[in-house]
Amino acid sequence: MQKYLYKALKNKSYVTGEIEGKDEDEVAGKLREKGLEILSIKVPKDERLISTINVKKVPLLKGSAKVKKSDKVFLYKNTATMLKAGLPLPEVIDLLRESLKSPKLVEILTQLKYDVEAGSYISSSLGKFPEVFGTNEIAMIKAGEAGGTLPESFQGLFQDSEAELNLQKDIRSALMYPIIILCILAVIAVALFVFVIPQLTGFFTQAGIDIPKMTRITMAISSFVKDNFIIIFAFIVISAVAFQVLIKKSPAGKKVMDRLILKIPFFGKQIKLFYIYKIARMLGLLIKSGVPILQALEIVQKSVTHDGYSKSIGVLRGDVKGGGKLSDSFDKFEDLYPPFVSRMLKVGDRTGNLADSLANVSEYYQKELQDTLKNLPSLIEPVLLLILGAGVAFIAISVLIPMYSIVSGINQISHQ
């Protein structure tokens, strides 16, 4: 019989001990019979003849911190499933490392196994990678560890990540059509102004006719674009980069942009829906996982990137800390949260199911946002066609009027 050291959860508390068994499977069965949720099983170091857990602390990949949302969805889903099935955490980590395609996540899981075997908590180990795991994700895992509901925490993370991934796909698919159309329009416009109009300009000048004002405007635009094409292109690129730097590096600039972005017709409303959905979803999951409401509000405040919504969460936290109700505090921000939000949360206050009410708010605005995104191409198409038609008509008329004058002049000469 071999001695094994184990680490597990029982009655929401961590327990460690020593147990004998023929192999890890037998030991795991004995521990589950005692009602323990297994976190790790290992052979004591002084008795280990052949390492059963060949894990070394390795340097993580640098410069590849980007992890796809789909990989995290896979990670959370399978972790929850395997933990619910009773598999020991080291075995879960090994299976995930074999299945994941993300090199960064594989390295993180290697480090996670090393840390867990050394007695660290999962949340502490994953918390070393803030570029991959957000504050809210770490808080949910920590709450699951403290409450003995780790599988449920990972299940909640899976559902949240999957919902966000689906929403991102809807946004990309909705914007793809108008972006392609606008790119085509830009290419056509550049081709006309750089190659076609200059040829017609020389023809009209040699003809010696009286050029209409509309045509002169078109010729002036064409001349400006052709002569300064490189400068215009460089200006656009530099402006885009400067805008990004301003938003990321300047708090004042980001604050102004966050305020303006909500005032954009149509799109400003959709951005509001997204932030309401995200805040309600995040807050509901944290509270449901057992995170105290004040701590949950603090985590959400740090996680929300929009200045206005982040500050509103800070005010909500102050009100709740002072003994107020969360539902009443939302009424202070009518420009950010529709009355529906506070009404739903009032129901949660009365029934004692605040987490469920937040989940309902999140699902409602997620559906409304998805419905809008699905209809976005059909809503934008008439506007794009109108812009395209107006541009083509302006150029066509500005070209046809002098052409008509030339043809009329030729006809007059032929009849004389």
N, C-alpha and C positions, 0 to 999 in steps of 0.2 A: 504493500500500500504506500502511496506517495502523499506527502503532506502538501497542502495548497493554502495559500493566503487568499482571502477573498475580501471584496469591498462591495457593499450592497446598501439598498434602502429598505427600511422597515418602519412603518408608522410615521412616515415623513421625516425620518432621521437616518443619518448615515451610521452604518455598523460595519466593523471589520473583525476579522477573526481567522482562525486556522481550522482546517478540516482535512480529513483523510479520504482518499478515494483512488480507484484504479487509474482514472484519467479525468480530464476536465469535464467530459459529458456526464460522468457519474456524479462528480462534485456539483455540477450545475443542477442536476436533478434533485439532489439532497437539499440544496439551498432553496429551490423553488418549493419543495415540500414544506419548508419552514415559513413560507410566505414572504420570502425575500425577493426584491427586485435587483438582479445581479448587475453590478457595474464593471467588476473585473475579477478574474481568477488568475493566479500566477504561482509558480513554484518559488519557494524561498531562495534567495540568492546563494546562501551557503550550501544548499542541497542541489543546486542546479548543475547537473552533469552535462546536459545538452540543452542549450537555450531553447525554450519552447516559444519564446517571444523575442524574435530577433529584430529589435528596434533600436536604432541609434539616433542621437540628436544630430540632425543634419541642417545645414544652412538652407534657408528657404530661397526659392527663386527670386531674383531681383529683377525689377523692371517688367514683371508680368502679373501685377496685382489685379488686373482685370479678370473678373469671373463672370461668366454669362449667367443671366437670371435662370435660364433653363437648367443649368448645372446645379444651381442651388435648390431649385424645385425638386430635382432628382434626389439630391442629398437629403433634404428634409423628409420627402415622402418615404424613401426607403429606410431611413433611420427610424421613423415612427413605426413603420410596419414591422421591422425586425425587432425593435424593443418590445412592441406589443406581443410578439410571438415568443418572447422570453429569451432571446439570444443574448449572451454576454456582450458587453460593450466592446471589448477587444475584438471579438469575432465580427461584430457589426462593422467596426472600422476596417478590418481586413477585407471584408466583402465589398465595402464601398470603394476602397482603394483599387480593387481589381476592376470595378465597373465604371468608375468615373473617367472621363476623357480629359478633364481639365488638369494640366500639370500642377497648377497652383493649388487646387483643392487636394490633390493627391499628396503634395508636400505638407499641407496644413494637417491632413489626417494622420500622416506619419508623425508629425510633432504632437498631435493630440493623443495618439496612443502612447507615446513616450511620457507625456505629462500625466495621463491617467494612471499609467503603471507606477509612476512615481508618487501617486497619491493626490494629484491636483484635481480640481473640479473641471468639468467640461467647459463651463462658462468662463473660468479663469484662463483656460488654454485658448479658446476661440477669441477671447477678448484681446489677445495679443495682435489680432489682425483687424483693426477698425476699418481698414480699406476694403475689407470683404464682408464683415459682419457688422451690421448697424447696432447702435445702442439698444434699440427696442428688441432686436433679436437676442442679444446677450441677456437682457433683462428677463425675457420669457424663458430662456433656458435656465437661468439662475432660479427663477420662481419654480420651475418644474423640479429642479434638484432639491430645493427646500421643501416643497410640498409633496414630493414622491409621485409627481405626475409628469415625469420626463417624456414618456411617449405622447401624452396629450399635448405637451408644449411643442414638440416637433410636428405633431399633426396640425396644430394651429399655424405654425410657421409655414408648413407646406401649403395650406389653404390660402394664406395671405400672399405668399410668393406666386402661387399659381394664378390667383385673381389679378395680381399686378402684371404678371407676364401676359395674360390674355388681354388686359387693357392696353398694354404697350403694343401688342400686335394689332389691335383694333385701330389705335392711333396711327401706326405706320401705314396700314392698308388704306385708311381714310385719306391720309395726306399724300399718298403715292401718286394718285391720279392728278390732282392739281399741280403737284411739283413737276411731273413729267410734262404737262401741258405748258406750264410757265417756262420750263427749260426750252421746249420746242419754239415757243414764241420768241424767246430771247435770241435763239440761234437764227431764226428767220429775220428778225429785226436787224441783227448785226449784218447778216448777209445782204439785206436790202440796202442798208445805209453805207456799207463799205464797198460793195461791188456793183450793185445795180444802179442806184441813184446817181453816183458820180458819172457813169456813162451817159445817162439821160441829161445830166446837167451840161456836159460838153455839147451834146446835140442841140439842146435848147439855146445855149449861148451862141453857137454858130448860126442858128436859124435867124437870130436877130429879132425875135418876137417880144411882145410885151408880156413878161412873166407875171402871173397872178401872185398875190400875197401868200396864199396857201402853199403854192409851189416853192416860193422863195424860202418859206419857213422849213419845208422839207429839205430843200437843198442846203440850207444853213446847218440843220441838224446833221445831215449826211457828211458835210465837210468837216464839222467839228469832231464827229465820231471817228472818221477816217484819219484825220491828222493827229488825234490825241488818243488813239485806241489803247496803246500801251499804258499811257498815264491813267486813263480811266480804269483799266483793268487793275493796275497797281493800287489805285485809290480804293477800289472796292475791297481788295484783299486786305490792305492795311486797315481800313475802317472796320472790317469784320474782326480782325485780330484785336484791334484797339478796344472794340466793344466788349469782346470776351474778357480782356484783361481788366477793363473798367468794372465789369460786373463781378469778377472774382476777387479783385484786389482792393476795390474801393467800396467800403460799406455805404458811403453816401450815395454813390452811383447805383449800387444794387438796390438801395432803398427807393430811389426815384423810379427805377425800372420796374420794381415789384408793384409800385403803386400805379404806374401807367399801364402795365400789362393787363390789369383787371378792367381797364376802361376801353380796351379794344372792342369794337362792335362784334357781337356774336362770339368771338374767340375768348373774350374776357369772361363771359359767363361759363364757358366750358372749363376754363382754368379754375374758376371758383368751385365748380362741381368736382373737379379732380381733387382739390385740396380738402374739401369737406369729406369726400369719400375716404381719402387717405387718413385723415385725422380720426374720423369715427372708427375706421377699421383698426388702426393701430391702438387707439385707446381702449376699444372694446376687447381686443385680444389680450392686452396687458392686464386689464382688470379681471378678465375671465381666468387668466393664468395664475391669479393670486397676488399680483403686484398691487401694493397700496395705491389708492387713487392719486395722492399727492406725488408719489414717486412716478407713477404712470404719466401724469401731466408733465412732469419735468422732463421725462424721456421723450415724450412727443414734442415738446417745445424745442428740444435740441435737435430732433430729427427733421422737423419741418424747415425747409430751406427758404420759404417765402417770408419776408420780413414782417408783413402785416399779420399773417396767420400765426407766426411764431410769437409775436408780441401779444396777440389775443389769448393764446394758450397761457402765457405768463400771467395775464390778468385773471383768467379763470382759476389758475392755481392759487393766486392770492385770495380770491373770493372764497374758494373751498377751504383754504387754510384758516380763514377767519370765521368759518362756520356756515357759510352760504351754500346754496344748492347749485350744482353745476348747470341745471336747466335754466335757472334764473339768470345766470351770468352770461349765457349765450345771447340773451336779449339785448345786451349792451352793444353788440356788433351786428346791427341789422344790415350793414353794407357788405359784410363777409358771410354771414350765416342767415339763410331764410328762416322765417318763423317756424317752418315745419320741423327744424332741428330741435328747437327748445320744446315744442309741443310733444315730440316723441320722447325726449328725455324726461319730461314731466311724468309721462306714463311710467317710465322706468323708475323714477323716484317713488311713485306711489306703490308700485308692485314689488320694489326691491330688486328688480332685474335690470340694472343700469347697463350691464354688459350686453344683454340681449337687445335692449333698445338701441345702443350704439351700433350693434351688428345690423339691425333693421335699417337704420339711417344709412349705413355704409352700402348695404345691398341696394337700397332705393336709388341713391345717387350714382352708384356704379351702373345700374340698369339704364338710368336716364342718360348717362354719358355715353354708354355703348349704343343706345338707340340713335342718339344724335350723330355719333361717328359713322354708323352704318348708312345714314341718310346724307352724310356730308357731301359725297361726290355729286349726288343729284341736286343738292342745294347750291353748290359752288359752280356747277356746269353752266347755268344760264349767265352768271356773272362773267365767267371766263369767255363764253361765246360773245357776250356783249362787248367786252374789252377787245377781243380779237376782231370782231366785226367793225368796231369803231376805228381801230388802227388800220385795218386793211382799207376801209372806205376812205379814210383821210389820205393815205398814200396814193390810192388809186385815183381819187378825184384830182389830187395835186398833180398827177402825171397826165391824166386824160385831158384836162382843160387846155394846157399848152399844146398837146398833140392835136386836139380839135382845132385850135387856132392855126396850126401849121397846115392841117388838111384843108381847112377853109380857104387859107391863102393860096394853096396850090390850085384848088378848084376855081377860084376867081381868075387866076392867071390863065388857066386852060380855057376859060369861057371868053376871054378877051380876044 
